[in-house]
Amino acid sequence: MSRASKLTLAGTSLFAVGTVIMVHFQQKMEKEAMHQGVIRDMEQQRIKKERQLDFEMQKVLEEEYKKGQTVRDTTAEMETKQLPDR
């Protein structure tokens, strides 16, 4: 083999090996990024579930407080009483 063909073979071989290594590294990075997305989604679902539980607990407390209180419409009383003009 001539010197030029040896250099061409070596150059193309190095390029092919470099390409394979680069693609492998890129795939690892993409896999890690996708995994981080899954972790982030699970955290968001956990937070959403906590907020829903807090909302339901507040709703139950509101119902309990309403049972113990008497509420009446005071707007009707305000309309019947006329405030004197100043």
Secondary structure by P-SEA (a helix, b strand, c coil): ccaaaaaaaaaaaaaaaaaaaaaaaaaaaaaaaaaaaaaaaaaaaaaaaaaaaaaaaaaaaaaaaaaabbbbbaaaaaaacccccc
